[in-house]
Amino acid sequence: NAENPMRGRAAGAPSAPDAAPRPSGGIELQEIARNKPWGERCLIKCDPSVSIKGTSRTGAKIADYEKEKGPGQYPYAAFVGDSLRASVLCDDAEAFCKCWQALVGDPNNPNQKLRVTRLKNKLGKGQEPFNFHLNAEFQSSLLADPLMVEIQIWITPIMALNDVSHAQYEASRANDVTAI
């Protein structure tokens, strides 16, 4: 006849280890700080080692586009939409939504520096890697023509899981161990 360890205690889950006891025997609720503004709940991930597509990978993509598009579609480099890449990691759904709205901006504004040209809503489709994947034209004041860029918007915990998955993808694509 085993003794029930919960006998003699109040019903329900045990208290959290950091909960402060109240004189009445209940748990003191801790004040939760209000959310920071949405922009402070976003982080831009843009490291030059991964945010600028290397020449060998760009060359491989151009060769793929040449096969896919066929003769006469030169320059095939025009189809490469992710030479410059960045990710925005959003801590919660509100920050994710506000980030998307800020990137889209006002398409009727002629002074807008970023114009979204394509959106892959992988989150809405339930398709890995569960993010918004967009291409946009960025008009720098230093250049006559816009640059095509790729921006991925992530919920932060999903990005952490994707980093592990992407490392495995890179390892599978490597020709030998020294390329990892």
C-alpha positions in Angstrom: 0.0 0.0 0.0 2.0 3.0 -1.3 1.3 6.4 0.3 0.2 9.2 -2.0 2.8 12.0 -1.7 0.1 14.6 -2.6 -2.1 13.6 0.4 -2.2 16.4 3.0 -1.5 19.1 0.4 -3.9 21.3 -1.4 -5.2 19.9 -4.7 -3.5 21.1 -7.9 0.0 21.5 -9.2 2.8 22.2 -6.8 4.0 25.8 -6.4 6.6 27.2 -8.7 10.0 27.2 -7.1 10.3 31.0 -7.3 6.8 31.7 -6.0 6.6 33.8 -2.8 4.3 32.3 -0.2 1.5 34.5 1.1 0.5 34.6 4.8 -2.8 33.1 3.7 -1.0 30.0 2.3 -1.6 31.0 -1.3 0.9 32.1 -3.9 1.8 35.7 -4.4 1.4 36.7 -8.1 4.3 38.6 -9.4 3.8 41.7 -11.5 4.7 41.1 -15.1 6.4 44.0 -16.8 4.5 45.5 -19.7 5.7 44.5 -23.2 8.4 46.6 -24.7 7.4 48.4 -27.9 7.2 45.9 -30.8 10.5 47.1 -32.4 12.4 46.3 -29.2 11.0 42.8 -29.4 12.7 42.3 -32.9 16.3 41.5 -33.6 17.9 41.8 -37.0 20.2 38.9 -37.8 22.6 40.0 -40.5 26.1 38.7 -40.3 28.3 39.3 -43.4 29.5 35.6 -43.3 26.0 34.4 -44.1 24.1 37.5 -45.3 26.1 37.9 -48.5 25.7 35.0 -50.8 29.2 33.6 -51.8 30.3 33.5 -55.4 30.4 29.7 -55.6 26.8 29.4 -54.3 25.6 32.3 -56.6 27.3 30.6 -59.6 25.5 27.3 -58.8 22.2 29.1 -58.6 22.8 30.9 -61.9 23.6 27.5 -63.5 20.3 26.1 -62.1 18.4 29.1 -63.5 20.0 28.6 -66.9 18.8 25.0 -67.0 15.3 26.0 -65.6 14.7 29.0 -67.8 16.3 27.8 -71.0 18.3 29.6 -73.7 17.5 33.3 -74.4 16.7 34.3 -70.8 20.1 35.8 -70.2 21.2 37.3 -67.8 20.4 34.4 -65.5 21.8 36.4 -62.6 18.7 38.6 -62.7 16.7 35.6 -61.2 18.9 35.5 -58.1 16.9 37.2 -55.4 18.9 36.5 -52.3 22.4 37.8 -52.9 21.9 40.0 -49.8 20.0 38.4 -47.0 18.8 39.2 -43.5 16.5 37.7 -40.9 14.3 39.5 -38.4 13.6 37.5 -35.2 10.4 38.5 -33.5 9.7 37.6 -29.9 6.0 37.3 -30.3 3.1 37.4 -32.8 2.4 41.1 -32.4 6.0 42.0 -33.1 5.9 39.6 -36.1 2.8 41.3 -37.5 4.1 44.8 -36.9 7.4 43.9 -38.5 5.7 42.7 -41.6 3.5 45.8 -41.8 6.6 48.0 -41.4 8.4 46.2 -44.2 5.5 46.5 -46.6 5.0 50.1 -45.7 2.9 52.2 -48.1 3.3 50.9 -51.6 1.9 54.2 -53.0 4.7 56.2 -51.4 7.2 57.1 -54.1 9.9 57.8 -51.5 9.7 54.3 -50.0 13.2 52.7 -50.0 12.0 49.1 -49.7 9.3 47.5 -52.0 8.2 44.0 -51.4 8.0 42.1 -54.7 7.2 38.6 -53.4 6.1 36.9 -50.3 6.3 33.2 -49.5 4.0 32.7 -46.4 5.5 29.5 -45.2 4.0 30.0 -41.7 0.5 30.3 -43.1 1.0 27.2 -45.3 2.3 25.2 -42.4 5.5 24.6 -44.5 9.0 24.4 -43.1 10.7 26.6 -42.0 7.5 28.3 -40.8 8.3 31.9 -41.5 7.6 34.8 -43.9 10.2 34.7 -46.7 10.1 37.8 -48.9 12.0 39.4 -51.7 12.2 43.2 -52.0 13.8 45.9 -54.0 16.0 48.2 -51.9 16.7 51.6 -53.4 19.9 52.9 -51.9 20.6 56.6 -52.3 24.1 55.6 -53.4 23.0 53.5 -56.4 21.1 54.3 -59.6 19.2 51.0 -59.6 17.6 49.1 -56.7 19.2 45.9 -55.2 17.1 42.7 -54.8 17.3 41.5 -51.2 15.8 38.7 -49.2 14.3 39.2 -45.8 12.9 36.4 -43.6 10.7 37.2 -40.6 10.7 34.6 -37.9 9.2 33.9 -34.5 12.4 33.7 -32.3 11.9 30.1 -30.9 11.2 28.8 -34.4 14.5 30.4 -35.7 16.4 28.6 -32.9 15.2 25.3 -34.2 15.8 26.2 -37.8 19.5 27.0 -37.0 20.0 23.4 -36.0 18.2 22.2 -39.1 20.1 24.5 -41.4 23.5 23.3 -40.0 22.4 19.8 -40.9 21.4 21.0 -44.4 24.8 22.6 -44.9 26.5 19.4 -43.8 24.5 17.3 -46.2 25.3 19.7 -49.1 29.1 19.7 -48.4 31.3 17.8 -50.8 33.7 16.7 -48.0 34.2 17.1 -44.3 36.6 20.1 -44.7 33.8 22.1 -46.4 31.7 22.0 -43.2 
